[in-house]
Amino acid sequence: MLNKIKENETLLEKINGKILAGDKKYYPFLASISSLENNNELQKEIIGSLETEGSNGKNLIKLYSLLQGMFVSIDSLYALSYILTDSKNYININQNKQLRELKYIRNDVIGHPVKRIYEDSKIGYCILKKDLVVKDSFKYYIYFNNEIKSREVKMADLITSYYEEANKLLYRLSNVKTDANEANEILQMVKKIYKKFNSDDDVSDDLLELRNLFLSLNKELTKKDNRFLWRIELLIKLNNTYADEKEYFEILEYCSGYQLSKLYEIATGEDNEIANTKKVPKSLVSFFKMLSKNDSITDTVKYLFDMTHPLFLSSYERCVDFAVRNDYQQAVKYLELIKKAYDKNDSDMVYCYGVVLKNYRKVK
């Protein structure tokens, strides 16, 4: 792990001169760099103590430092990416399971341990017993009215995951180039696909062409590294699902329209929202009506786009129960599609179906 920190330090040195004094981004840039440098020093100390058992107090200091240091550093990585590229396209940390769960762990343990609201009808109390915080791991419990959940975390796993993602991002940022011609070529291709899709033309080959074009200009990237490429892959996957899920065609088409609108927004580099012009399917109309009449369900569906979230299954069950009891049969149909993807362990399709529910106020 120490060699990963050394690599991180080298990459930060390489990036350090990219924004000069006088630029309006200079101080945000310095703040991001400083935060990441401080975290490196913190992690060196933590790594050095993973083999030695300390007192309860020292182990707790280590734990708090680890979680808060990483939490702040991930924010700094997002900020640095935006400062240097005017987008968050270069960072996709949520594709890393360990780091995606970091925010839940941090909020459980040191963010809001007392009377944390997990969903409208479910309040949990996180109890971190000092004797279960040891030199290289920790375990904590969340108590609800009628159940207890526990989680055990290896500190080395979190540290390793952080540096894997941080170093990949810093490497890309250290080599970032702004080529207006390349960006325009990609934008024109996205515009072409958007136009054809909204004319009900087949865009299968165009999506593959766009992916190949993007990869030719951004070698060695994967969908885990890049939001733009990730959304292209989502669109290809949705498109390939049409044949297997014919009864859900309208849902798939609408979800494709949502993802394409997000791809368009990334390609333009602007904050303006691009419309999803596809008709909202009946199952979603039913779902949106259900949400508009029950605020607690609205809070619950925000977990349905991430199958790794600890509240995913309980939120799904709660939504199904409410929809069945209140005769929203079309909403049940939509939920069944989400569960179908979950049972296949297909996190991409769970995301595609669930994210339009999370953002229903924007898309209805």
Sine and cosine of phi, psi and omega as CSV:
sin_phi,cos_phi,sin_psi,cos_psi,sin_omega,cos_omega
0.00,0.00,-0.54,0.84,-0.02,-1.00
-0.91,0.42,-0.54,0.84,0.04,-1.00
-0.93,0.37,-0.48,0.88,0.06,-1.00
-0.94,0.35,-0.59,0.81,0.05,-1.00
-0.92,0.39,-0.65,0.76,0.04,-1.00
-0.88,0.48,-0.67,0.75,0.05,-1.00
-0.88,0.47,-0.67,0.74,0.01,-1.00
-0.87,0.49,-0.69,0.72,0.00,-1.00
-0.89,0.45,-0.65,0.76,0.02,-1.00
-0.90,0.44,-0.67,0.74,0.00,-1.00
-0.92,0.39,-0.62,0.78,0.04,-1.00
-0.90,0.44,-0.61,0.79,0.06,-1.00
-0.89,0.45,-0.64,0.77,-0.01,-1.00
-0.92,0.40,-0.57,0.82,-0.03,-1.00
-0.99,0.17,-0.44,0.90,-0.25,-0.97
-0.80,0.60,-0.48,0.88,-0.04,-1.00
-1.00,-0.09,0.14,0.99,-0.11,-0.99
-0.95,0.32,-0.47,0.88,0.05,-1.00
-0.89,-0.45,0.81,-0.58,-0.09,-1.00
-0.99,-0.17,0.40,-0.92,0.06,-1.00
-0.83,0.56,0.66,-0.75,-0.04,-1.00
0.97,-0.24,-0.46,0.89,0.07,-1.00
-0.95,0.31,0.61,-0.79,-0.02,-1.00
-0.90,0.44,-0.31,0.95,0.01,-1.00
-1.00,-0.05,0.01,1.00,-0.17,-0.99
-0.87,0.49,-0.77,0.63,-0.07,-1.00
-0.95,0.31,-0.64,0.77,0.14,-0.99
-0.87,0.50,-0.60,0.80,0.03,-1.00
-0.89,0.45,-0.74,0.67,0.01,-1.00
-0.88,0.47,-0.64,0.77,0.00,-1.00
-0.89,0.45,-0.64,0.77,0.01,-1.00
-0.91,0.41,-0.72,0.69,0.00,-1.00
-0.88,0.48,-0.71,0.70,-0.03,-1.00
-0.87,0.49,-0.68,0.73,0.00,-1.00
-0.88,0.48,-0.68,0.73,-0.01,-1.00
-0.94,0.35,-0.61,0.79,0.05,-1.00
-0.91,0.42,-0.67,0.74,0.02,-1.00
-0.89,0.45,-0.63,0.77,0.03,-1.00
-0.89,0.45,-0.60,0.80,0.03,-1.00
-0.86,0.50,-0.69,0.73,0.02,-1.00
-0.90,0.43,-0.63,0.78,0.02,-1.00
-0.89,0.45,-0.72,0.69,-0.05,-1.00
-0.92,0.39,-0.53,0.85,0.07,-1.00
-0.86,0.51,-0.70,0.71,0.00,-1.00
-0.90,0.43,-0.66,0.75,-0.01,-1.00
-0.91,0.41,-0.72,0.70,0.00,-1.00
-0.87,0.49,-0.65,0.76,0.00,-1.00
-0.91,0.42,-0.30,0.95,-0.04,-1.00
-0.96,-0.28,0.03,1.00,-0.05,-1.00
-0.93,0.36,-0.34,0.94,-0.02,-1.00
-1.00,-0.09,-0.12,0.99,-0.10,-0.99
-0.87,-0.49,0.84,-0.55,0.04,-1.00
-0.95,0.30,0.76,-0.66,0.01,-1.00
-0.93,-0.36,-0.05,-1.00,0.09,-1.00
-0.94,0.35,0.22,-0.98,0.05,-1.00
-0.82,0.57,-0.69,0.73,-0.03,-1.00
-0.89,0.45,-0.69,0.72,-0.01,-1.00
-0.92,0.39,-0.62,0.78,0.03,-1.00
-0.91,0.42,-0.60,0.80,0.03,-1.00
-0.93,0.36,-0.65,0.76,0.07,-1.00
-0.86,0.51,-0.67,0.74,0.02,-1.00
-0.87,0.49,-0.72,0.69,-0.03,-1.00
-0.89,0.45,-0.76,0.65,0.00,-1.00
-0.87,0.49,-0.67,0.75,0.00,-1.00
-0.90,0.43,-0.68,0.74,0.00,-1.00
-0.87,0.50,-0.80,0.60,-0.09,-1.00
-0.93,0.38,-0.72,0.69,-0.03,-1.00
-0.95,0.32,-0.61,0.79,0.02,-1.00
-0.87,0.49,-0.69,0.72,0.01,-1.00
-0.94,0.34,-0.63,0.77,0.00,-1.00
-0.86,0.51,-0.73,0.69,0.02,-1.00
-0.92,0.39,-0.63,0.77,-0.04,-1.00
-0.91,0.41,-0.61,0.79,0.04,-1.00
-0.90,0.43,-0.65,0.76,0.11,-0.99
-0.85,0.52,-0.65,0.76,-0.02,-1.00
-0.93,0.38,-0.57,0.82,0.05,-1.00
-0.91,0.42,-0.68,0.73,0.06,-1.00
-0.88,0.47,-0.69,0.73,0.00,-1.00
-0.89,0.46,-0.69,0.72,-0.02,-1.00
-0.89,0.45,-0.66,0.75,0.04,-1.00
-0.87,0.49,-0.69,0.73,-0.02,-1.00
-0.93,0.36,-0.64,0.76,-0.01,-1.00
-0.88,0.48,-0.65,0.76,-0.11,-0.99
-1.00,0.04,-0.36,0.93,-0.09,-1.00
-0.79,-0.61,-0.05,1.00,-0.07,-1.00
0.87,0.49,0.38,0.93,0.06,-1.00
-0.38,-0.92,0.20,-0.98,0.12,-0.99
-0.96,-0.26,0.36,0.93,-0.07,-1.00
-0.91,0.42,-0.46,0.89,-0.10,-1.00
-0.99,0.10,-0.12,0.99,-0.07,-1.00
-0.83,-0.56,0.69,-0.72,-0.02,-1.00
-0.54,-0.84,0.81,0.59,-0.12,-0.99
-0.87,0.49,-0.46,0.89,-0.03,-1.00
-0.90,0.43,-0.23,0.97,0.07,-1.00
-0.97,0.23,-0.23,0.97,0.05,-1.00
-1.00,-0.02,0.91,-0.41,-0.11,-0.99
-0.85,0.53,-0.69,0.73,-0.02,-1.00
-0.87,0.49,-0.72,0.69,-0.07,-1.00
-0.97,0.23,-0.48,0.88,0.06,-1.00
-0.90,0.43,-0.56,0.83,-0.01,-1.00
-0.99,0.11,-0.21,0.98,-0.03,-1.00
-0.84,0.55,-0.67,0.74,-0.05,-1.00
-0.91,0.42,-0.56,0.83,0.05,-1.00
-0.93,0.37,-0.70,0.72,-0.02,-1.00
-0.89,0.46,-0.73,0.69,-0.03,-1.00
-0.88,0.48,-0.70,0.72,-0.01,-1.00
-0.92,0.40,-0.60,0.80,0.04,-1.00
-0.88,0.47,-0.76,0.65,-0.22,-0.98
-1.00,0.08,-0.76,0.65,-0.11,-0.99
-0.83,-0.55,-0.09,1.00,0.00,-1.00
-1.00,0.03,-0.88,0.47,-0.06,-1.00
-0.62,-0.79,0.91,0.42,-0.05,-1.00
-0.95,0.32,-0.43,0.90,-0.10,-0.99
-0.99,-0.16,0.88,-0.48,0.05,-1.00
0.80,0.60,0.82,0.57,0.05,-1.00
-0.99,0.13,0.75,-0.66,0.00,-1.00
-1.00,0.03,0.92,-0.39,0.02,-1.00
-1.00,0.03,-0.57,0.82,0.18,-0.98
-0.35,-0.94,0.10,-1.00,-0.23,-0.97
-0.81,0.59,-0.64,0.77,-0.07,-1.00
-0.96,-0.26,0.21,0.98,-0.10,-0.99
-0.74,-0.68,0.93,-0.37,0.03,-1.00
-0.92,-0.39,0.75,-0.66,-0.02,-1.00
-0.87,-0.49,0.45,-0.89,0.03,-1.00
-0.84,-0.55,0.89,-0.45,-0.03,-1.00
-1.00,0.06,0.80,-0.61,0.03,-1.00
-0.88,-0.48,0.90,-0.43,0.03,-1.00
-0.97,-0.26,0.97,-0.23,-0.02,-1.00
-0.99,0.17,0.79,-0.61,-0.14,-0.99
-0.85,0.52,-0.53,0.85,-0.03,-1.00
-0.96,0.29,-0.23,0.97,0.02,-1.00
-0.99,-0.13,0.07,1.00,0.15,-0.99
-0.98,-0.20,0.96,-0.29,-0.07,-1.00
-0.90,-0.44,-0.15,-0.99,-0.17,-0.99
-0.86,0.52,-0.57,0.82,-0.12,-0.99
-0.76,-0.65,0.13,0.99,0.00,-1.00
-0.36,-0.93,0.16,-0.99,0.10,-1.00
-0.49,-0.87,0.44,-0.90,0.03,-1.00
-0.72,-0.69,0.66,-0.75,0.03,-1.00
-0.65,-0.76,0.28,-0.96,-0.04,-1.00
-0.85,-0.53,0.57,-0.82,0.14,-0.99
-0.89,-0.45,0.86,-0.51,-0.05,-1.00
-0.98,-0.18,0.81,-0.58,0.13,-0.99
-0.93,-0.37,-0.03,-1.00,-0.04,-1.00
-0.87,0.49,-0.66,0.76,-0.10,-0.99
-0.76,-0.65,0.31,0.95,0.05,-1.00
-0.39,-0.92,0.34,-0.94,0.03,-1.00
-0.77,-0.64,0.76,-0.65,0.07,-1.00
-0.91,-0.42,0.51,-0.86,0.02,-1.00
-0.74,-0.67,0.37,-0.93,0.05,-1.00
-0.56,-0.83,0.71,-0.70,0.06,-1.00
-0.89,-0.46,0.70,-0.71,-0.10,-1.00
-0.77,-0.64,0.75,-0.66,0.11,-0.99
-1.00,-0.01,0.84,-0.54,-0.06,-1.00
-0.88,0.48,-0.65,0.76,-0.03,-1.00
-0.88,0.48,-0.56,0.83,0.01,-1.00
-0.90,0.43,-0.68,0.74,0.03,-1.00
-0.90,0.44,-0.71,0.71,-0.03,-1.00
-0.89,0.45,-0.71,0.71,0.01,-1.00
-0.87,0.48,-0.72,0.69,0.00,-1.00
-0.88,0.48,-0.66,0.75,0.00,-1.00
-0.86,0.51,-0.76,0.65,-0.07,-1.00
-0.95,0.31,-0.48,0.88,0.10,-1.00
-0.87,0.49,-0.73,0.68,-0.04,-1.00
-0.97,0.25,-0.69,0.73,-0.04,-1.00
-0.88,0.48,-0.69,0.73,-0.06,-1.00
-0.94,0.34,-0.59,0.81,0.07,-1.00
-0.89,0.46,-0.69,0.72,0.01,-1.00
-0.90,0.43,-0.74,0.68,-0.04,-1.00
-0.89,0.45,-0.58,0.82,0.06,-1.00
-0.89,0.46,-0.71,0.71,0.00,-1.00
-0.91,0.42,-0.66,0.75,-0.01,-1.00
-0.92,0.38,-0.53,0.85,0.01,-1.00
-0.94,0.33,-0.35,0.94,-0.01,-1.00
-0.93,-0.38,0.18,0.98,-0.08,-1.00
-0.91,0.42,0.66,-0.75,0.04,-1.00
-0.79,-0.61,0.60,-0.80,0.05,-1.00
-0.96,-0.26,0.97,-0.23,-0.02,-1.00
-0.91,-0.41,0.96,-0.27,-0.09,-1.00
-0.88,0.47,-0.59,0.81,-0.02,-1.00
-0.91,0.41,-0.69,0.72,0.02,-1.00
-0.90,0.44,-0.71,0.70,0.00,-1.00
-0.87,0.49,-0.64,0.77,-0.01,-1.00
-0.93,0.37,-0.61,0.79,0.02,-1.00
-0.89,0.46,-0.67,0.74,0.03,-1.00
-0.93,0.37,-0.68,0.73,0.00,-1.00
-0.87,0.49,-0.68,0.73,0.00,-1.00
-0.89,0.45,-0.60,0.80,0.04,-1.00
-0.92,0.40,-0.66,0.75,0.03,-1.00
-0.90,0.44,-0.67,0.74,0.04,-1.00
-0.87,0.50,-0.65,0.76,0.01,-1.00
-0.89,0.46,-0.71,0.71,-0.01,-1.00
-0.91,0.42,-0.68,0.73,0.01,-1.00
-0.86,0.52,-0.69,0.72,-0.01,-1.00
-0.91,0.41,-0.72,0.69,-0.02,-1.00
-0.91,0.42,-0.67,0.74,-0.01,-1.00
-0.88,0.48,-0.67,0.74,-0.02,-1.00
-0.98,0.22,-0.13,0.99,0.14,-0.99
-0.98,-0.18,0.18,0.98,0.02,-1.00
0.90,0.43,0.45,0.89,0.08,-1.00
-1.00,0.01,0.43,-0.90,0.02,-1.00
-0.95,0.32,0.77,-0.64,-0.03,-1.00
-0.89,-0.45,0.27,0.96,-0.06,-1.00
-0.83,0.55,-0.79,0.61,-0.04,-1.00
-0.92,0.39,-0.56,0.83,-0.01,-1.00
-0.92,0.40,-0.62,0.78,0.03,-1.00
-0.90,0.43,-0.66,0.75,0.05,-1.00
-0.91,0.42,-0.63,0.77,0.03,-1.00
-0.90,0.43,-0.66,0.75,0.02,-1.00
-0.90,0.44,-0.69,0.73,0.02,-1.00
-0.87,0.49,-0.70,0.71,-0.01,-1.00
-0.91,0.42,-0.63,0.78,0.04,-1.00
-0.89,0.45,-0.74,0.68,-0.03,-1.00
-0.89,0.46,-0.67,0.74,0.00,-1.00
-0.93,0.36,-0.52,0.85,0.05,-1.00
-0.92,0.38,-0.45,0.89,0.01,-1.00
-1.00,-0.09,-0.25,0.97,-0.04,-1.00
-0.71,-0.71,0.95,0.32,-0.08,-1.00
-0.90,0.44,0.51,-0.86,0.09,-1.00
0.96,0.28,0.13,0.99,0.05,-1.00
-1.00,0.06,0.48,-0.88,0.15,-0.99
-0.80,-0.59,0.16,-0.99,-0.01,-1.00
-0.91,0.42,-0.37,0.93,0.05,-1.00
-0.95,0.30,-0.35,0.94,-0.07,-1.00
-1.00,-0.07,-0.34,0.94,-0.27,-0.96
-0.60,-0.80,0.81,-0.58,-0.06,-1.00
-0.91,0.41,-0.64,0.77,-0.02,-1.00
-0.89,0.46,-0.76,0.65,0.01,-1.00
-0.89,0.45,-0.63,0.78,0.03,-1.00
-0.86,0.51,-0.68,0.73,-0.01,-1.00
-0.94,0.33,-0.54,0.84,0.11,-0.99
-0.87,0.49,-0.71,0.70,0.00,-1.00
-0.89,0.45,-0.61,0.79,0.05,-1.00
-0.89,0.46,-0.68,0.73,0.00,-1.00
-0.91,0.42,-0.65,0.76,0.04,-1.00
-0.89,0.46,-0.68,0.74,-0.01,-1.00
-0.91,0.41,-0.70,0.71,0.06,-1.00
-0.87,0.50,-0.69,0.73,-0.01,-1.00
-0.88,0.47,-0.63,0.77,-0.01,-1.00
-0.96,0.26,-0.25,0.97,-0.03,-1.00
-0.99,0.10,-0.29,0.96,-0.05,-1.00
-0.79,0.61,-0.72,0.69,-0.09,-1.00
-0.90,0.43,-0.58,0.81,-0.05,-1.00
-0.99,0.10,-0.35,0.94,-0.09,-1.00
-0.80,-0.60,0.82,0.57,-0.10,-0.99
-0.87,0.50,-0.55,0.83,-0.03,-1.00
-0.94,0.35,-0.29,0.96,0.00,-1.00
-0.96,-0.27,0.36,0.93,-0.14,-0.99
-0.81,0.58,-0.73,0.68,-0.04,-1.00
-0.89,0.46,-0.61,0.79,0.03,-1.00
-0.91,0.41,-0.73,0.68,0.00,-1.00
-0.88,0.48,-0.65,0.76,0.00,-1.00
-0.91,0.41,-0.65,0.76,0.01,-1.00
-0.92,0.39,-0.69,0.73,0.04,-1.00
-0.89,0.46,-0.59,0.81,0.07,-1.00
-0.90,0.43,-0.66,0.75,0.03,-1.00
-0.88,0.47,-0.61,0.79,0.02,-1.00
-0.91,0.42,-0.74,0.67,-0.01,-1.00
-0.91,0.41,-0.60,0.80,0.02,-1.00
-0.91,0.40,-0.61,0.79,0.04,-1.00
-0.90,0.44,-0.60,0.80,0.03,-1.00
-0.94,0.33,-0.60,0.80,0.06,-1.00
-0.90,0.44,-0.65,0.76,0.02,-1.00
-0.88,0.47,-0.70,0.72,0.00,-1.00
-0.87,0.49,-0.66,0.75,0.03,-1.00
-0.91,0.42,-0.67,0.74,-0.04,-1.00
-0.89,0.45,-0.58,0.81,0.00,-1.00
-0.98,0.18,-0.40,0.92,-0.02,-1.00
0.95,0.30,0.31,0.95,-0.02,-1.00
-0.92,-0.39,0.30,-0.95,0.00,-1.00
-1.00,0.05,-0.14,0.99,-0.04,-1.00
-0.90,0.44,0.74,-0.67,0.00,-1.00
-0.98,0.21,0.73,-0.69,0.02,-1.00
-0.99,-0.10,0.70,-0.72,-0.11,-0.99
-0.96,0.29,0.61,-0.79,0.23,-0.97
-1.00,-0.03,0.95,-0.31,-0.14,-0.99
-1.00,0.06,-0.08,1.00,-0.01,-1.00
-0.96,0.29,0.58,-0.82,-0.02,-1.00
-0.90,0.44,0.69,-0.73,0.03,-1.00
-0.94,0.35,0.85,-0.52,-0.03,-1.00
-0.91,0.41,0.37,-0.93,-0.06,-1.00
-0.83,0.55,-0.64,0.77,-0.03,-1.00
-0.89,0.45,-0.58,0.82,0.04,-1.00
-0.97,0.24,-0.60,0.80,0.08,-1.00
-0.84,0.54,-0.71,0.71,0.04,-1.00
-0.89,0.46,-0.68,0.74,0.00,-1.00
-0.90,0.44,-0.70,0.72,-0.02,-1.00
-0.91,0.42,-0.58,0.81,0.07,-1.00
-0.90,0.44,-0.67,0.74,0.02,-1.00
-0.88,0.48,-0.69,0.73,-0.01,-1.00
-0.91,0.42,-0.64,0.76,-0.06,-1.00
-0.92,0.39,-0.33,0.94,-0.04,-1.00
-0.98,-0.21,0.04,1.00,-0.02,-1.00
-0.48,-0.88,0.98,-0.21,-0.05,-1.00
-0.90,0.44,-0.54,0.84,-0.04,-1.00
-0.92,0.39,-0.57,0.82,0.07,-1.00
-0.94,0.34,-0.57,0.82,0.06,-1.00
-0.85,0.52,-0.65,0.76,0.05,-1.00
-0.92,0.38,-0.54,0.84,-0.08,-1.00
-0.96,0.29,-0.63,0.77,-0.11,-0.99
-0.93,0.38,-0.24,0.97,0.00,-1.00
-0.92,0.40,-0.18,0.98,0.04,-1.00
-0.99,-0.11,-0.11,0.99,-0.18,-0.98
-1.00,0.10,0.04,1.00,0.04,-1.00
-0.99,-0.15,-0.11,0.99,-0.07,-1.00
-0.79,-0.62,0.99,-0.17,-0.08,-1.00
-0.94,0.35,-0.20,0.98,0.05,-1.00
-1.00,0.02,-0.16,0.99,-0.01,-1.00
-0.91,0.42,0.70,-0.72,-0.03,-1.00
-0.87,0.50,-0.33,0.94,-0.01,-1.00
-0.98,-0.21,0.16,0.99,-0.06,-1.00
-0.86,0.52,-0.82,0.57,-0.10,-1.00
-0.92,0.39,-0.67,0.75,0.01,-1.00
-0.91,0.41,-0.57,0.82,0.04,-1.00
-0.93,0.37,-0.66,0.75,0.05,-1.00
-0.86,0.51,-0.76,0.66,-0.02,-1.00
-0.89,0.46,-0.62,0.79,0.00,-1.00
-0.91,0.40,-0.67,0.74,0.02,-1.00
-0.91,0.42,-0.68,0.73,0.04,-1.00
-0.87,0.49,-0.73,0.68,-0.01,-1.00
-0.86,0.51,-0.71,0.71,0.00,-1.00
-0.91,0.42,-0.69,0.72,-0.04,-1.00
-0.90,0.43,-0.65,0.76,0.00,-1.00
-0.93,0.38,-0.72,0.69,-0.04,-1.00
-0.90,0.44,-0.49,0.87,-0.06,-1.00
-0.95,-0.30,0.24,0.97,0.14,-0.99
0.88,0.48,0.68,0.73,0.15,-0.99
-0.98,-0.18,0.96,0.28,-0.12,-0.99
-0.91,0.41,-0.59,0.81,0.03,-1.00
-0.92,0.40,-0.56,0.83,0.05,-1.00
-0.91,0.41,-0.60,0.80,0.06,-1.00
-0.88,0.48,-0.65,0.76,0.02,-1.00
-0.86,0.51,-0.66,0.75,0.01,-1.00
-0.92,0.39,-0.67,0.75,0.02,-1.00
-0.89,0.45,-0.59,0.81,0.02,-1.00
-0.89,0.46,-0.57,0.82,0.03,-1.00
-0.92,0.40,-0.66,0.75,0.07,-1.00
-0.88,0.47,-0.71,0.70,-0.02,-1.00
-0.91,0.42,-0.57,0.82,0.03,-1.00
-0.88,0.48,-0.68,0.73,0.04,-1.00
-0.92,0.38,-0.62,0.78,0.02,-1.00
-0.88,0.47,-0.69,0.73,-0.02,-1.00
-0.90,0.43,-0.42,0.91,0.06,-1.00
-1.00,0.03,0.03,1.00,-0.04,-1.00
0.86,0.51,0.59,0.81,-0.04,-1.00
-0.98,-0.20,1.00,0.03,-0.07,-1.00
-0.92,0.40,-0.49,0.87,0.01,-1.00
-0.90,0.44,-0.72,0.70,-0.04,-1.00
-0.96,0.28,-0.56,0.83,0.12,-0.99
-0.85,0.53,-0.70,0.71,0.02,-1.00
-0.87,0.49,-0.75,0.67,-0.05,-1.00
-0.86,0.51,-0.67,0.75,0.00,-1.00
-0.97,0.25,-0.65,0.76,-0.11,-0.99
-0.98,0.21,-0.49,0.87,-0.12,-0.99
-0.93,0.37,-0.49,0.87,0.03,-1.00
-0.95,0.32,-0.39,0.92,0.10,-1.00
-0.97,0.25,-0.67,0.74,0.02,-1.00
-0.85,0.53,-0.61,0.79,-0.06,-1.00
-0.96,-0.28,0.52,0.85,-0.18,-0.98
-0.89,0.47,-0.49,0.87,0.00,-1.00
-0.91,0.42,-0.44,0.90,-0.02,-1.00
-1.00,0.06,-0.42,0.91,-0.17,-0.99
-0.93,-0.38,-0.17,0.99,-0.06,-1.00
-0.95,0.32,0.00,0.00,0.00,0.00
